[in-house]
Amino acid sequence: MGEIVFIGKKRRFTLDEAKQLLPTVRRVTERAIKTVEKVRHKRRSTPKIMDGQQYEEATQAVIGTWAEQIERLGCEPKGLWLVDFDYGDGYYCWRYPEIGLDYSHNYDEGFGGREPIN
């Protein structure tokens, strides 16, 4: 099945739309996490080849690419592996490794104000 990709335009999601997009968000996130783990392994196994600064730069590049990909889907990266889906009155909120899209929060509350979606 093909994926619908929204190029760089922030949008508002219904709960169903956000849930439909979540598997794509999850795949993008899992891919980035695996890449960070490879960079970490390279740093540990070959410290003479990759110093601390190179490790930090490589890790930040992966995270930056992840954030850009999430934004291209119309979502908002809000922290490391944390994604918000704007629904007009706040955000549906997902954080890796959560399975489903089960939380939301108002615009002004952030992650600490997450509550289960009714």
KESE-601948 format. One record per residue (C-alpha): x, y, z; residue number from 1. Coordinates in nm, 4 decimals, decimal comma. Example, Ala and Ser with C-alpha at 12.3 -4.5 7.8 and 13.67 -1.06 7.14 Angstrom:
residues 2
<<1,2300 -0,4500 0,7800> 1>,
<<1,3670 -0,1060 0,7140> 2>,
END
This chain:
residues 118
<<0,0000 0,0000 0,0000> 1>,
<<0,1339 0,3457 -0,0893> 2>,
<<0,1961 0,6115 0,1699> 3>,
<<0,0553 0,9612 0,1550> 4>,
<<0,3332 1,2114 0,2126> 5>,
<<0,2699 1,5766 0,2909> 6>,
<<0,5653 1,7859 0,1856> 7>,
<<0,6582 2,0316 0,4584> 8>,
<<0,3132 2,1702 0,5246> 9>,
<<0,1935 2,1774 0,8826> 10>,
<<-0,1577 2,0531 0,9013> 11>,
<<-0,4373 1,9685 1,1356> 12>,
<<-0,5266 1,6079 1,1896> 13>,
<<-0,8403 1,4272 1,2875> 14>,
<<-0,7695 1,1452 1,5305> 15>,
<<-0,8248 0,8913 1,2526> 16>,
<<-0,5828 1,0730 1,0198> 17>,
<<-0,3168 1,0885 1,2904> 18>,
<<-0,3625 0,7187 1,3671> 19>,
<<-0,3315 0,6350 0,9966> 20>,
<<-0,0062 0,8292 0,9735> 21>,
<<0,1397 0,6875 1,2956> 22>,
<<0,2892 0,3716 1,1354> 23>,
<<0,4870 0,5944 0,8980> 24>,
<<0,6015 0,8172 1,1855> 25>,
<<0,7016 0,5057 1,3764> 26>,
<<0,9013 0,3640 1,0816> 27>,
<<1,0839 0,6942 1,0296> 28>,
<<1,1626 0,7074 1,4017> 29>,
<<1,2772 0,3455 1,4231> 30>,
<<1,5042 0,3971 1,1223> 31>,
<<1,6628 0,7018 1,2884> 32>,
<<1,7090 0,5171 1,6178> 33>,
<<1,8818 0,2271 1,4390> 34>,
<<2,1128 0,4732 1,2644> 35>,
<<2,2014 0,6414 1,5951> 36>,
<<2,2728 0,2966 1,7414> 37>,
<<2,5080 0,2198 1,4490> 38>,
<<2,6902 0,5489 1,5062> 39>,
<<2,7172 0,4682 1,8782> 40>,
<<2,8533 0,1210 1,8003> 41>,
<<3,1090 0,2664 1,5591> 42>,
<<3,2216 0,5136 1,8259> 43>,
<<3,2625 0,2386 2,0861> 44>,
<<3,4361 -0,0090 1,8576> 45>,
<<3,6648 0,2391 1,6800> 46>,
<<3,7287 0,5333 1,9150> 47>,
<<4,0439 0,6288 1,7246> 48>,
<<3,8430 0,6725 1,4055> 49>,
<<3,5488 0,8612 1,5563> 50>,
<<3,6205 1,1078 1,8329> 51>,
<<3,3621 1,2605 2,0646> 52>,
<<3,2977 1,5625 1,8447> 53>,
<<3,2498 1,3497 1,5332> 54>,
<<3,0134 1,1243 1,7258> 55>,
<<2,8115 1,4232 1,8463> 56>,
<<2,7960 1,5721 1,4952> 57>,
<<2,6906 1,2414 1,3386> 58>,
<<2,4229 1,1870 1,6026> 59>,
<<2,2882 1,5409 1,5642> 60>,
<<2,2771 1,4972 1,1854> 61>,
<<2,0624 1,1844 1,2224> 62>,
<<1,8290 1,3585 1,4669> 63>,
<<1,8059 1,6625 1,2380> 64>,
<<1,7170 1,4433 0,9403> 65>,
<<1,4541 1,2651 1,1497> 66>,
<<1,3005 1,5999 1,2530> 67>,
<<1,2896 1,7160 0,8895> 68>,
<<1,1181 1,3942 0,7829> 69>,
<<0,8592 1,4302 1,0603> 70>,
<<0,7920 1,7900 0,9548> 71>,
<<0,7500 1,6803 0,5913> 72>,
<<0,4700 1,4536 0,7110> 73>,
<<0,2932 1,7597 0,8562> 74>,
<<0,3736 1,6725 1,2177> 75>,
<<0,5811 1,8558 1,4760> 76>,
<<0,8906 1,7034 1,6370> 77>,
<<0,8836 1,8259 1,9974> 78>,
<<1,1761 1,6417 2,1507> 79>,
<<1,3873 1,3355 2,0975> 80>,
<<1,1564 1,0781 1,9369> 81>,
<<0,8537 1,2833 2,0460> 82>,
<<0,5953 1,3821 1,7830> 83>,
<<0,2864 1,6012 1,8035> 84>,
<<-0,0072 1,5965 1,5612> 85>,
<<-0,1959 1,9291 1,5673> 86>,
<<-0,5732 1,8801 1,5944> 87>,
<<-0,6804 2,2424 1,6199> 88>,
<<-0,7261 2,2716 1,9967> 89>,
<<-0,4008 2,1030 2,0955> 90>,
<<-0,1926 1,8051 1,9969> 91>,
<<-0,2238 1,4307 1,9795> 92>,
<<0,1076 1,3271 2,1295> 93>,
<<0,3220 1,0219 2,0589> 94>,
<<0,6616 0,9223 2,1959> 95>,
<<0,8698 0,6262 2,0922> 96>,
<<0,8287 0,3374 2,1825> 97>,
<<0,4552 0,3830 2,2477> 98>,
<<0,2463 0,1463 2,0371> 99>,
<<-0,0572 0,3637 1,9720> 100>,
<<-0,1616 0,7250 1,9676> 101>,
<<-0,3159 0,7375 2,3128> 102>,
<<-0,2424 1,0856 2,4532> 103>,
<<-0,3141 1,4501 2,3839> 104>,
<<-0,2376 1,7862 2,5421> 105>,
<<-0,3352 2,1493 2,4977> 106>,
<<-0,1064 2,3865 2,3119> 107>,
<<0,0218 2,5497 2,6285> 108>,
<<0,0722 2,2357 2,8388> 109>,
<<0,3296 2,0335 2,6516> 110>,
<<0,4376 1,6794 2,7279> 111>,
<<0,3863 1,7180 3,1026> 112>,
<<0,0176 1,7902 3,0443> 113>,
<<-0,0506 1,4759 2,8439> 114>,
<<-0,3777 1,3037 2,9188> 115>,
<<-0,5285 0,9857 2,7758> 116>,
<<-0,7455 1,0393 2,4689> 117>,
<<-1,1081 0,9584 2,5524> 118>,
END
